Amino acid sequence: MCARPRAHARARERKVLKAIVIGGGIIGCSVAWRLAAEGVATTVLERARVGQEASWAAAGMIAPQAEADGPGPFFDFCMKARDAFEATVDRLVREGGVDPEYDRAGILYVALDADERVQLERRARWQRGVGATVEELSGTEARRLEPMLSPEAIYAIHMPTNRRTDNRKLTQAYAAAARRAGAEFVEGARVEALALRGARASGEVTRADGVVMDDGSTREADVVVNAAGSWAGEIRGLEADRVKLHPVRGQIVCFEVAPATIGPALFSLRGYLVPRRDGRLLAGSTMEEAGYNKSVTLAGLEKIARGAAAIVPALSGAPFREAWAGLRPATRDLLPVLGFSPSVPNVLWAAGHFRSGILLSAITGEVIADLVKGRRPAVELGAFSAARFKEQ
Ligand SMILES: Cc1cc2nc3c(=O)[nH]c(=O)nc-3n(C[C@H](O)[C@H](O)[C@H](O)COP(=O)(O)OP(=O)(O)OC[C@H]3O[C@@H](n4cnc5c(N)ncnc54)[C@H](O)[C@@H]3O)c2cc1C
């Protein structure tokens, strides 16, 4: 799949900034869209096929409040990411022509016993303290909102401003919008290393002239964005940044129910349920250190099925459709790594999105485009700089 789009033709006529994005997951596609939309001649190099890794496997929640463990810079960033999403989605649909099934049904986070209730009450308190919208509900009130909910649910917090989307369609929407804006996508193109200029040993400032492919050929660029997900740490030439990524496996079990059987996405401390418009119901997930192994396991299926049936007992009779697993890209502190490389000045990191890459996709595209174009991003990125690993 290789087009010769408008932006590349323009680049030949006059000096236009050329960018290479490594990785065609949701992050690479979002970055490519925002760069191409600003006239940057952008090429996405994807070693396999666009959007087939973590971005395909995810559940698609735009859920800053359900995922967050506590207040702080990451929670603030996630809340801004939700707003960025809300502000971007109509433009994305217009420019890409793909409907990502963005649903505004909210999230209901339920407690099924007294211990869980204590944890959720704490969550409601700190979130209200930082101005997030949370409604505390009794079990009966929660069942009024979602009648399929277990009679064991004794308490719930409703997060009406959290969202969901079909992440596979969303990734395609970013890719389609990027292509229409002139970005080139090359599939089956594995990047091995940065093509570095200058010798590190002599202390000379090193730049990347582009990237080196696995067949030894070089592709030139003024700017390189590393969006290679769980594999981003394997691109040679950035070792001095000391950014390490590891995969955290998550399994999903998919059932079939009648469309609209369940309204809001349902969360509990035992798992979650996310409905799709066509009647698929995704139950998740696991958090496993299993290397790059994407197997679905009996232990994973058991855990997820038990959690799903605890939230909605009627699911015990729902037809099983399929199950899959994907690899969440995690840094050592589980925060994303965003912005310029401290060691190679024209290379940027856009990786480590861990459990929140769908939520963070729109804002990541936005801030990386800001940095490439020399603007100061509207959000504070200090906590996500690669520099934090050099100091460790
Ligand atoms: C089960 C599960 C549920 C999830 N649920 C949610 C959710 O509800 N909400 C949410 O916000 N997030 C969720 N996530 C997290 C989310 O899926 C990820 O954070 C996000 O998809 C990461 O996107 P990415 O583009 O960085 O990585 P990927 O989608 O993994 O893409 C990286 C791409 O880089 C390519 N690549 C790698 N190395 C090279 C190379 N050397 N050269 C060229 N290309 C290369 C790969 O082939 C791949 O296509 C979930 C994840 C899982 C596994």
PDBQT file of the ligand as one rigid body, heavy atoms in Angstrom, charges set to zero:
ROOT
HETATM    1  C1  LIG A 401      -6.640  -5.962  26.111  1.00  0.00    +0.000 C 
HETATM    2  C2  LIG A 401      -6.342  -4.486  25.997  1.00  0.00    +0.000 A 
HETATM    3  C3  LIG A 401      -7.333  -3.574  26.302  1.00  0.00    +0.000 A 
HETATM    4  C4  LIG A 401      -7.079  -2.208  26.188  1.00  0.00    +0.000 A 
HETATM    5  N1  LIG A 401      -8.096  -1.330  26.430  1.00  0.00    +0.000 NA
HETATM    6  C5  LIG A 401      -7.882   0.001  26.304  1.00  0.00    +0.000 A 
HETATM    7  C6  LIG A 401      -8.939   0.915  26.507  1.00  0.00    +0.000 A 
HETATM    8  O1  LIG A 401     -10.078   0.533  26.744  1.00  0.00    +0.000 OA
HETATM    9  N2  LIG A 401      -8.667   2.249  26.410  1.00  0.00    +0.000 N 
HETATM   10  C7  LIG A 401      -7.417   2.713  26.121  1.00  0.00    +0.000 A 
HETATM   11  O2  LIG A 401      -7.227   3.938  26.065  1.00  0.00    +0.000 OA
HETATM   12  N3  LIG A 401      -6.388   1.856  25.892  1.00  0.00    +0.000 NA
HETATM   13  C8  LIG A 401      -6.592   0.515  25.973  1.00  0.00    +0.000 A 
HETATM   14  N4  LIG A 401      -5.566  -0.365  25.761  1.00  0.00    +0.000 N 
HETATM   15  C9  LIG A 401      -4.223   0.168  25.498  1.00  0.00    +0.000 C 
HETATM   16  C10 LIG A 401      -4.038   0.554  24.031  1.00  0.00    +0.000 C 
HETATM   17  O3  LIG A 401      -4.461  -0.510  23.215  1.00  0.00    +0.000 OA
HETATM   18  C11 LIG A 401      -2.569   0.897  23.741  1.00  0.00    +0.000 C 
HETATM   19  O4  LIG A 401      -2.080   1.812  24.684  1.00  0.00    +0.000 OA
HETATM   20  C12 LIG A 401      -2.422   1.497  22.341  1.00  0.00    +0.000 C 
HETATM   21  O5  LIG A 401      -3.060   0.695  21.386  1.00  0.00    +0.000 OA
HETATM   22  C13 LIG A 401      -0.951   1.681  21.985  1.00  0.00    +0.000 C 
HETATM   23  O6  LIG A 401      -0.892   2.120  20.654  1.00  0.00    +0.000 OA
HETATM   24  P1  LIG A 401       0.481   2.163  19.866  1.00  0.00    +0.000 P 
HETATM   25  O7  LIG A 401       0.189   2.710  18.523  1.00  0.00    +0.000 OA
HETATM   26  O8  LIG A 401       1.519   2.827  20.699  1.00  0.00    +0.000 OA
HETATM   27  O9  LIG A 401       0.949   0.633  19.804  1.00  0.00    +0.000 OA
HETATM   28  P2  LIG A 401       0.539  -0.599  18.770  1.00  0.00    +0.000 P 
HETATM   29  O10 LIG A 401      -0.908  -0.527  18.486  1.00  0.00    +0.000 OA
HETATM   30  O11 LIG A 401       1.089  -1.793  19.391  1.00  0.00    +0.000 OA
HETATM   31  O12 LIG A 401       1.292  -0.178  17.473  1.00  0.00    +0.000 OA
HETATM   32  C14 LIG A 401       2.704  -0.203  17.340  1.00  0.00    +0.000 C 
HETATM   33  C15 LIG A 401       2.988  -0.503  15.891  1.00  0.00    +0.000 C 
HETATM   34  O13 LIG A 401       4.391  -0.379  15.647  1.00  0.00    +0.000 OA
HETATM   35  C16 LIG A 401       4.755  -1.378  14.712  1.00  0.00    +0.000 C 
HETATM   36  N5  LIG A 401       6.203  -1.594  14.837  1.00  0.00    +0.000 N 
HETATM   37  C17 LIG A 401       6.867  -2.141  15.880  1.00  0.00    +0.000 A 
HETATM   38  N6  LIG A 401       8.205  -2.175  15.633  1.00  0.00    +0.000 NA
HETATM   39  C18 LIG A 401       8.384  -1.650  14.403  1.00  0.00    +0.000 A 
HETATM   40  C19 LIG A 401       9.530  -1.411  13.591  1.00  0.00    +0.000 A 
HETATM   41  N7  LIG A 401      10.755  -1.736  14.016  1.00  0.00    +0.000 N 
HETATM   42  N8  LIG A 401       9.350  -0.847  12.373  1.00  0.00    +0.000 NA
HETATM   43  C20 LIG A 401       8.108  -0.511  11.918  1.00  0.00    +0.000 A 
HETATM   44  N9  LIG A 401       6.988  -0.727  12.654  1.00  0.00    +0.000 NA
HETATM   45  C21 LIG A 401       7.120  -1.270  13.883  1.00  0.00    +0.000 A 
HETATM   46  C22 LIG A 401       3.929  -2.588  15.138  1.00  0.00    +0.000 C 
HETATM   47  O14 LIG A 401       3.811  -3.545  14.113  1.00  0.00    +0.000 OA
HETATM   48  C23 LIG A 401       2.597  -1.924  15.493  1.00  0.00    +0.000 C 
HETATM   49  O15 LIG A 401       1.707  -1.887  14.398  1.00  0.00    +0.000 OA
HETATM   50  C24 LIG A 401      -5.788  -1.741  25.802  1.00  0.00    +0.000 A 
HETATM   51  C25 LIG A 401      -4.807  -2.663  25.469  1.00  0.00    +0.000 A 
HETATM   52  C26 LIG A 401      -5.072  -4.029  25.545  1.00  0.00    +0.000 A 
HETATM   53  C27 LIG A 401      -4.018  -5.015  25.151  1.00  0.00    +0.000 C 
ENDROOT
TORSDOF 0
